[in-house]
């Protein structure tokens, strides 16, 4: 460890916090100097770093930045303490549990010129990073539609928010990020079938600023775990499986299918299908490397707090739409777009 290493702290040793601790402990150019968790570290997840009871104790150690992996309801309180102390922060998604809380965090960090970001980890998934690069290069031509499906069994670690704020925020952010477009409207339905106070299924239809159609299906009710993103456009369709980090391209039809029996299930014509070979690095490590570089003052593509705020605003509109049974306009909200 060199003298120039950044001093980092971690707040929360839960299901995500323990992974943050593992990555921080091995991150080049960073020293994990302390972890905050009032419950202690009975599982040994702190990687040998001292375990503290309060954020104030961590700040007193003299840290350059902290990773906030506490429950969502605590993000605002913890983040404001860090900002007041002049400490940068990487805050797990969603950035806050309310729009108002997210706005207060944006103001607190931006007004002090501090580096702060949100852990929208799908931005670091190899398949989605490759997809974004290909869309920016114009390989698909005009984009027509983005469809996401994110479903699986209920994660018992989640108690303070429903599926919209916990899972759908992934899809809201990644959709705006890969397309570079803002949400202009959203209409949604939610249900709660499992007896918990929050919704556990949502189906949403929206539109982006350039007219692209958006469909999100998210639930905690399926025995099938699925992480699916498709982008359909002028030249074909990209499909990203973020569980396996695979990206596949289906080009528009190039060859007619003359075999009549085959047409019944393959279509009258078909184009090439390509599964790309992609370097598959751990997304959480990539996320930490980018944030470390941002703290150093280098140019790094992190999810800013303001982008995280916009995602929370779109998520709030999803819940409002479901409650009011209306389509909600989102003029001026960028939903995570740069």
QUISUL-V359011 format. One record per pair of residues at least 6 apart in sequence whose C-alpha atoms are under 7 Angstrom apart, sorted by sequence separation. I is the first residue (numbers start at 1). GAP is how many residues later the second one is. If there is no record, write none. Layout:
{{I/GAP} {I/GAP}}
//
This chain:
{{24/6} {25/6} {52/6} {82/6} {96/6} {123/6} {176/6} {192/6} {207/6} {231/6} {232/6} {240/6} {241/6} {257/6} {294/6} {321/6} {25/7} {95/7} {109/7} {192/7} {193/7} {206/7} {207/7} {230/7} {231/7} {240/7} {293/7} {321/7} {24/8} {191/8} {192/8} {206/8} {230/8} {231/8} {239/8} {240/8} {190/9} {191/9} {192/9} {205/9} {206/9} {230/9} {238/9} {239/9} {41/10} {191/10} {205/10} {229/10} {230/10} {238/10} {239/10} {290/10} {35/11} {40/11} {190/11} {191/11} {204/11} {205/11} {229/11} {238/11} {257/11} {290/11} {291/11} {317/11} {190/12} {204/12} {228/12} {229/12} {237/12} {238/12} {256/12} {257/12} {290/12} {189/13} {190/13} {203/13} {204/13} {228/13} {237/13} {256/13} {35/14} {37/14} {188/14} {189/14} {203/14} {227/14} {228/14} {236/14} {237/14} {255/14} {256/14} {34/15} {35/15} {36/15} {37/15} {38/15} {188/15} {189/15} {202/15} {203/15} {227/15} {236/15} {254/15} {255/15} {33/16} {34/16} {35/16} {36/16} {37/16} {188/16} {202/16} {227/16} {235/16} {236/16} {253/16} {254/16} {255/16} {32/17} {34/17} {35/17} {36/17} {187/17} {188/17} {201/17} {202/17} {235/17} {253/17} {254/17} {36/18} {186/18} {187/18} {201/18} {252/18} {253/18} {36/19} {186/19} {187/19} {200/19} {201/19} {252/19} {75/20} {76/20} {186/20} {200/20} {251/20} {68/21} {75/21} {185/21} {186/21} {200/21} {250/21} {251/21} {314/21} {8/22} {25/22} {36/22} {65/22} {66/22} {67/22} {68/22} {69/22} {72/22} {185/22} {250/22} {251/22} {6/23} {7/23} {8/23} {9/23} {64/23} {65/23} {66/23} {67/23} {68/23} {69/23} {73/23} {95/23} {148/23} {184/23} {250/23} {310/23} {5/24} {6/24} {7/24} {8/24} {9/24} {10/24} {11/24} {12/24} {13/24} {21/24} {34/24} {63/24} {64/24} {65/24} {66/24} {67/24} {68/24} {72/24} {73/24} {183/24} {184/24} {249/24} {250/24} {310/24} {311/24} {5/25} {6/25} {7/25} {8/25} {9/25} {10/25} {11/25} {12/25} {21/25} {22/25} {72/25} {76/25} {80/25} {83/25} {93/25} {183/25} {184/25} {249/25} {310/25} {311/25} {5/26} {7/26} {9/26} {10/26} {11/26} {21/26} {79/26} {83/26} {88/26} {89/26} {90/26} {91/26} {92/26} {93/26} {182/26} {183/26} {248/26} {249/26} {310/26} {18/27} {88/27} {89/27} {90/27} {91/27} {92/27} {93/27} {181/27} {182/27} {248/27} {18/28} {80/28} {86/28} {88/28} {89/28} {90/28} {91/28} {181/28} {247/28} {248/28} {307/28} {308/28} {76/29} {90/29} {181/29} {247/29} {307/29} {307/30} {162/36} {163/36} {161/37} {162/37} {163/37} {162/38} {163/38} {164/38} {132/46} {122/48} {9/49} {120/50} {168/50} {123/51} {17/52} {122/52} {16/53} {9/54} {8/55} {7/56} {8/56} {9/56} {10/56} {11/56} {12/56} {163/56} {7/57} {8/57} {9/57} {10/57} {11/57} {12/57} {163/57} {6/58} {7/58} {8/58} {9/58} {10/58} {11/58} {12/58} {11/59} {154/66} {145/67} {146/67} {147/67} {148/67} {149/67} {150/67} {151/67} {152/67} {153/67} {154/67} {144/68} {145/68} {146/68} {147/68} {148/68} {149/68} {150/68} {151/68} {152/68} {153/68} {143/69} {144/69} {145/69} {146/69} {147/69} {148/69} {149/69} {150/69} {151/69} {152/69} {153/69} {152/70} {153/70} {94/71} {151/71} {152/71} {94/72} {152/72} {151/73} {152/73} {151/74} {152/74} {94/75} {151/75} {150/76} {151/76} {149/77} {150/77} {149/78} {150/78} {149/79} {148/80} {149/80} {148/81} {147/82} {148/82} {147/83} {146/84} {147/84} {146/85} {145/86} {146/86} {73/87} {145/87} {144/88} {145/88} {143/89} {144/89} {143/90} {142/91} {143/91} {141/92} {142/92} {140/93} {141/93} {140/94} {141/94} {140/95} {140/96} {128/112} {127/113} {127/115} {125/117} {127/118} {126/119} {127/119} {125/120} {127/120} {188/130} {187/131} {186/132} {190/132} {188/133} {189/133} {187/134} {188/134} {173/138} {172/139} {187/139} {187/140} {186/141} {187/141} {169/142} {185/142} {186/142} {185/143} {186/143} {185/144} {184/145} {185/145} {169/146} {184/146} {183/147} {184/147} {165/150} {183/150} {164/151} {182/151} {183/151} {126/152} {182/152} {183/152} {182/153} {126/154} {126/155} {182/155} {181/156} {180/157} {125/158} {180/158} {124/159} {176/159} {177/159} {176/160} {177/160} {176/161} {177/161} {121/162} {124/162} {173/162} {121/163} {124/163} {172/163} {173/163} {121/166} {115/180} {120/183} {117/185} {118/185} {117/186} {118/186} {117/187} {118/187} {116/188} {117/188} {116/189} {118/190} {106/199} {106/200} {103/206} {102/207} {99/210} {95/213} {99/213} {94/214} {95/214} {99/214} {94/218} {23/262}}
//
